Structures are given as structure tokens and as C-alpha cells.
Amino acid sequence: MKKLLLHLDTDPVPSAFDQAVVYDAGVDNIIAYGGITRDNVTPHVHGMIFTRGGKNLKNSAIFIGGSNVAASELVGKAVKKAFFGPVSVSVMLDPNGSNTTAAAVVRKVLTNYDISGKKVVIIGGGPVGQRSALYFIKEGASEVIITSRSLARAKAITEQMKQDYGVDIIPGESRSDETVAKLLKGAHVAVACGPAGVCILPKSAWQNNETLDVIADVNAVPPMGVEGLEVMDNGTEKEGVHFYGAIAIGNFKMKVHRGAISALFESNDQFLDETTIYDIACKIDL
Ligand SMILES: NC(=O)c1ccc[n+]([C@@H]2O[C@H](COP(=O)([O-])OP(=O)(O)OC[C@H]3O[C@@H](n4cnc5c(N)ncnc54)[C@H](OP(=O)(O)O)[C@@H]3O)[C@@H](O)[C@H]2O)c1
């Protein structure tokens, strides 16, 4: 029986990137819709759960994507609600690649590195930064800071994370190079999770830091998010610090993304989201 994937995207046009990964993960056919909201998703879900019964249901699955993470999460909830008990298909939620990218960031940083008891500073509190913070805590980091250029925004993010996941993340302000350097005092790991093409960690902020062991950056568009880091760095040591650039992280992210898509077709009852996608990443060779 053919493996079918229903691709639901909250953006008007379903992502070509997400569809290419699905074919590379061995899926036979994609049924893709854009403009998906929690209010219009139910008939699409019924189309998947009422066409293949019993054991065959595991050959159908749903992927939810889109650049608006909050909207995609609402669609995820509506999809779950549309299932009837065991009449369900497996679902993967990876809006804007946030879960697979963050999982790749943390797995890369942990290559030959014990994070337990370490201080981590994540510069940039978007979806990738937030998920990365969650995974660093899960792995035993003793202190994780998430920054924003506005302390009030950073506080709002950390309070929401406490509410959603019960984790204690510390808010930090990254308004200037000086404030970033101050936050990095005593830090062992720094991760740049800023927007594409913006340097958010200048060399002056990390060069004379005596505790930093690892610096990672998810931005692949020049200039790099970290001054002195190169996009291909894959644990490269410079001035006593190991660097991971966006291509090294991105290559592993692709493996995690394909691995999660493949896992969808193992049973009809999985919901792969920000927590479970990390578990899949942990089983994939770096
Ligand atoms: N390598 C890969 O495989 C891969 C895959 C997916 C995504 N990515 C990259 O991951 C990065 C993070 O993604 P995301 O969706 O989490 O990011 P995002 O939400 O677009 O941005 C992260 C944070 O950066 C801050 N920011 C925005 N403009 C800024 C500026 N001019 N200067 C300093 N800070 C600024 C914002 O925080 P404040 O406004 O609160 O300061 C924002 O919350 C992006 O660069 C994306 O391209 C990489």
C-alpha cells in the first residue's frame, strides 16, 4: 500500500522545502494544502482517517507546517480533536522547521560535550531558540538564559515556557554587544538563534571569555550570526572554543526531519512535536 502524507500548511502556499524532505524520506505521495486554519482543517483530517481502516491506517500520515508557529500549533490541536479514539493517523508538527532545527542544534553542541551543570546562553528567543532552551534543560544544563533585545519580551517568553513546560529559563537582554558580553560571563555554551543575515554575537563579546567551550549559530545567510564562525564549522576549534555553523547543523537537521517523517509510518498513533522530535534526534547518528 502506498505511503500517503497529508501536508497541511498555515501559509497560503505549502512549503516546497517540507515536501522535498517528505519524498526523500521515502513517502510515495503528498496531498498538500495551504491556508490551513483550525477552523477548516477537520474535513482534510477525515479524508485521511476514513479512507484506510485498521492496520492500513499507518500508511497515511499528516505533516503540519507553516511560518506562524502559534497558528500551526492550533491546527495540531484541531487535528487531534478530529480523531475518533483509535481511528487516527500519525502527525508531525514542525512549523518553520523549529523543532527539527533546535533538536539538531542541541545534538551538535552535545557532540563529545557533557552539558550537565553548564551555563547556556541562547541569543534570540524565537521558536528555534525556545525549543533549544527546552532541550538543553532536558539534557541537564544547570542554567539556561534566553535573550531578546527587550527584557520585557524575554520575560514574557520565559514565563510562557514555565507555563507550557514547567521549565525555569532565565530572561536576558541582548540590546547591545556589551549586554551580550555581560550575559556570557561564566557561560560555557552560546547559541545564536537570531534572524538570517544579522550578526548578533560579535567577536568582542566572546573572544576574551574564559569559560566558553562551544558556540553554535543557526543563521546560514552572511553575515553569520557569530563573528569569527564559518557556516561549515563542524566542531572546529578556534581560540579554545568549538564552533558549529548553520550548514553542519542544517545537515543533521535534514537527517532528523527525514527520520521523523519515516517514523510517522511505523504506527497510526504518534504525535511528533517539540518534545518527541528531540527523542527521535537522539537515536540518529551525528
Ligand atoms: N540551519 C538550519 O537548518 C535552519 C533551519 C530553520 C531555521 N534556521 C534559522 O534559525 C534562525 C532562528 O529561527 P527563528 O524562527 O527562531 O527566528 P526568528 O523568530 O525569526 O528570530 C529570532 C529572534 O531574533 C530577534 N531579532 C529579530 N531581528 C533582529 C535583529 N535585527 N537583531 C537582533 N535580533 C533580532 C527577535 O527577537 P527580539 O526582537 O525579541 O530581539 C526574534 O525573536 C533563523 O536565522 C533561521 O533562518 C536555520
PDBQT file of the ligand as one rigid body, heavy atoms in Angstrom, charges set to zero:
ROOT
HETATM    1  N1  LIG A 301      20.302  25.970   9.715  1.00  0.00    +0.000 N 
HETATM    2  C1  LIG A 301      19.065  25.471   9.601  1.00  0.00    +0.000 C 
HETATM    3  O1  LIG A 301      18.871  24.306   9.230  1.00  0.00    +0.000 OA
HETATM    4  C2  LIG A 301      17.855  26.342   9.936  1.00  0.00    +0.000 A 
HETATM    5  C3  LIG A 301      16.541  25.844   9.832  1.00  0.00    +0.000 A 
HETATM    6  C4  LIG A 301      15.457  26.668  10.207  1.00  0.00    +0.000 A 
HETATM    7  C5  LIG A 301      15.725  27.951  10.651  1.00  0.00    +0.000 A 
HETATM    8  N2  LIG A 301      17.007  28.399  10.682  1.00  0.00    +0.000 N 
HETATM    9  C6  LIG A 301      17.356  29.751  11.153  1.00  0.00    +0.000 C 
HETATM   10  O2  LIG A 301      17.135  29.781  12.549  1.00  0.00    +0.000 OA
HETATM   11  C7  LIG A 301      17.096  31.139  12.944  1.00  0.00    +0.000 C 
HETATM   12  C8  LIG A 301      16.106  31.299  14.044  1.00  0.00    +0.000 C 
HETATM   13  O3  LIG A 301      14.810  30.975  13.583  1.00  0.00    +0.000 OA
HETATM   14  P1  LIG A 301      13.548  31.520  14.373  1.00  0.00    +0.000 P 
HETATM   15  O4  LIG A 301      12.359  31.173  13.549  1.00  0.00    +0.000 OA
HETATM   16  O5  LIG A 301      13.623  31.088  15.774  1.00  0.00    +0.000 OA
HETATM   17  O6  LIG A 301      13.913  33.079  14.287  1.00  0.00    +0.000 OA
HETATM   18  P2  LIG A 301      13.059  34.389  14.380  1.00  0.00    +0.000 P 
HETATM   19  O7  LIG A 301      11.880  34.164  15.230  1.00  0.00    +0.000 OA
HETATM   20  O8  LIG A 301      12.869  34.914  13.002  1.00  0.00    +0.000 OA
HETATM   21  O9  LIG A 301      14.113  35.366  15.094  1.00  0.00    +0.000 OA
HETATM   22  C9  LIG A 301      14.659  35.065  16.370  1.00  0.00    +0.000 C 
HETATM   23  C10 LIG A 301      14.760  36.320  17.201  1.00  0.00    +0.000 C 
HETATM   24  O10 LIG A 301      15.740  37.211  16.681  1.00  0.00    +0.000 OA
HETATM   25  C11 LIG A 301      15.467  38.526  17.175  1.00  0.00    +0.000 C 
HETATM   26  N3  LIG A 301      15.746  39.517  16.120  1.00  0.00    +0.000 N 
HETATM   27  C12 LIG A 301      14.985  39.832  15.049  1.00  0.00    +0.000 A 
HETATM   28  N4  LIG A 301      15.591  40.796  14.299  1.00  0.00    +0.000 NA
HETATM   29  C13 LIG A 301      16.754  41.060  14.928  1.00  0.00    +0.000 A 
HETATM   30  C14 LIG A 301      17.819  41.957  14.670  1.00  0.00    +0.000 A 
HETATM   31  N5  LIG A 301      17.822  42.758  13.597  1.00  0.00    +0.000 N 
HETATM   32  N6  LIG A 301      18.864  41.976  15.530  1.00  0.00    +0.000 NA
HETATM   33  C15 LIG A 301      18.901  41.167  16.614  1.00  0.00    +0.000 A 
HETATM   34  N7  LIG A 301      17.914  40.293  16.924  1.00  0.00    +0.000 NA
HETATM   35  C16 LIG A 301      16.861  40.263  16.083  1.00  0.00    +0.000 A 
HETATM   36  C17 LIG A 301      13.994  38.556  17.571  1.00  0.00    +0.000 C 
HETATM   37  O11 LIG A 301      13.941  38.752  18.983  1.00  0.00    +0.000 OA
HETATM   38  P3  LIG A 301      13.708  40.195  19.626  1.00  0.00    +0.000 P 
HETATM   39  O12 LIG A 301      13.007  41.071  18.633  1.00  0.00    +0.000 OA
HETATM   40  O13 LIG A 301      12.863  39.881  20.809  1.00  0.00    +0.000 OA
HETATM   41  O14 LIG A 301      15.073  40.677  19.989  1.00  0.00    +0.000 OA
HETATM   42  C18 LIG A 301      13.495  37.146  17.233  1.00  0.00    +0.000 C 
HETATM   43  O15 LIG A 301      12.637  36.605  18.210  1.00  0.00    +0.000 OA
HETATM   44  C19 LIG A 301      16.850  31.947  11.664  1.00  0.00    +0.000 C 
HETATM   45  O16 LIG A 301      18.068  32.596  11.305  1.00  0.00    +0.000 OA
HETATM   46  C20 LIG A 301      16.529  30.888  10.634  1.00  0.00    +0.000 C 
HETATM   47  O17 LIG A 301      16.953  31.272   9.344  1.00  0.00    +0.000 OA
HETATM   48  C21 LIG A 301      18.056  27.611  10.361  1.00  0.00    +0.000 A 
ENDROOT
TORSDOF 0
